[in-house]
Amino acid sequence: MDNRIEVLCKMIEEQQRARMRAQGLERCLEGSHYTGKVKYGRKYANVDFGGSGRYMVVLETGEIFGVKAYGVIHRGHSYGTLDTITDYDWSDYRAVRKQKQAA
């Protein structure tokens, strides 16, 4: 599971950096604010950006949640699981589920 959490972190970082470049905000990318980092705990993995908690992953189930306060899951902000990370657009401050394409 650790590898999938690292993949999530990298995906978020890449999408956020691409959005910033598209908006002409390359100077904001110079520091570490848009660099992701994973910190593992006993029950959760924290996905941090710029020193702030952004998402938490339940290690046992792979569920992804927002952060209410650092180290506290916000169960009202659910973002699927590690198996469904490609269903979301991670480029903004909060992830948004992508629209399904009509067949």
C-alpha positions in Angstrom: 0.0 0.0 0.0 2.9 2.4 0.7 3.7 2.6 -3.0 0.1 3.6 -3.9 0.2 6.4 -1.3 3.5 7.7 -2.9 1.8 7.5 -6.3 -1.1 9.5 -5.0 1.2 12.1 -3.5 3.1 12.4 -6.8 -0.1 12.6 -8.8 -1.4 15.5 -6.7 1.9 17.3 -6.9 2.1 17.0 -10.7 -1.5 18.1 -11.3 -1.2 21.1 -9.0 2.1 22.2 -10.6 0.5 21.8 -14.1 -2.4 24.0 -13.0 -0.1 26.6 -11.6 2.0 26.7 -14.8 -1.2 27.0 -16.9 -2.3 30.0 -14.8 1.1 31.6 -15.3 2.1 31.3 -11.7 5.5 29.6 -12.2 7.2 31.8 -9.5 4.9 30.2 -6.8 6.5 26.9 -7.7 10.0 27.9 -6.7 9.6 27.1 -3.0 8.4 23.9 -1.3 4.8 25.0 -1.1 3.8 22.7 -4.0 6.0 19.8 -3.0 4.2 16.8 -1.6 5.4 14.7 1.3 3.9 11.6 3.0 4.2 11.0 6.7 3.2 7.6 8.0 1.6 7.0 11.4 0.2 4.0 13.1 -3.3 4.2 11.5 -3.0 6.9 8.9 -0.7 8.4 6.3 -0.7 12.2 6.0 -0.3 13.6 2.6 1.2 17.1 3.2 1.9 20.1 0.9 3.9 23.0 2.0 4.0 21.8 5.6 0.2 21.6 5.8 -1.9 18.5 5.9 -4.0 18.1 2.8 -5.3 14.5 2.8 -5.2 11.5 5.1 -5.2 7.9 4.0 -6.5 5.1 6.2 -3.7 2.5 6.1 -6.1 -0.4 6.7 -8.6 0.4 4.0 -6.9 2.8 1.6 -9.7 5.4 2.0 -8.8 9.0 1.4 -10.2 11.8 3.4 -9.6 15.5 3.9 -8.1 17.0 7.0 -10.2 18.7 9.7 -7.1 19.6 11.7 -3.6 18.2 11.4 -3.9 14.5 12.2 -7.7 14.6 12.3 -9.7 13.0 9.5 -12.7 14.9 8.1 -15.0 12.1 7.3 -17.3 14.5 5.5 -14.7 15.1 2.9 -14.2 11.7 1.3 -12.1 11.2 -1.9 -12.5 7.5 -2.7 -9.8 5.0 -2.2 -6.3 4.4 -3.5 -7.9 2.2 -6.1 -10.0 5.2 -7.5 -7.4 8.0 -7.5 -7.7 8.4 -11.3 -11.4 9.2 -10.9 -10.5 12.6 -9.3 -8.9 15.8 -10.4 -6.3 16.7 -7.7 -5.2 20.0 -9.3 -7.1 22.3 -7.0 -7.0 22.8 -3.2 -9.5 20.0 -2.9 -10.0 17.1 -5.2 -13.1 17.0 -7.4 -14.6 13.8 -8.9 -14.2 13.9 -12.7 -17.3 13.8 -14.8 -18.0 10.5 -16.5 -17.9 10.6 -20.3 -21.2 9.6 -22.0 -20.9 6.6 -24.3 
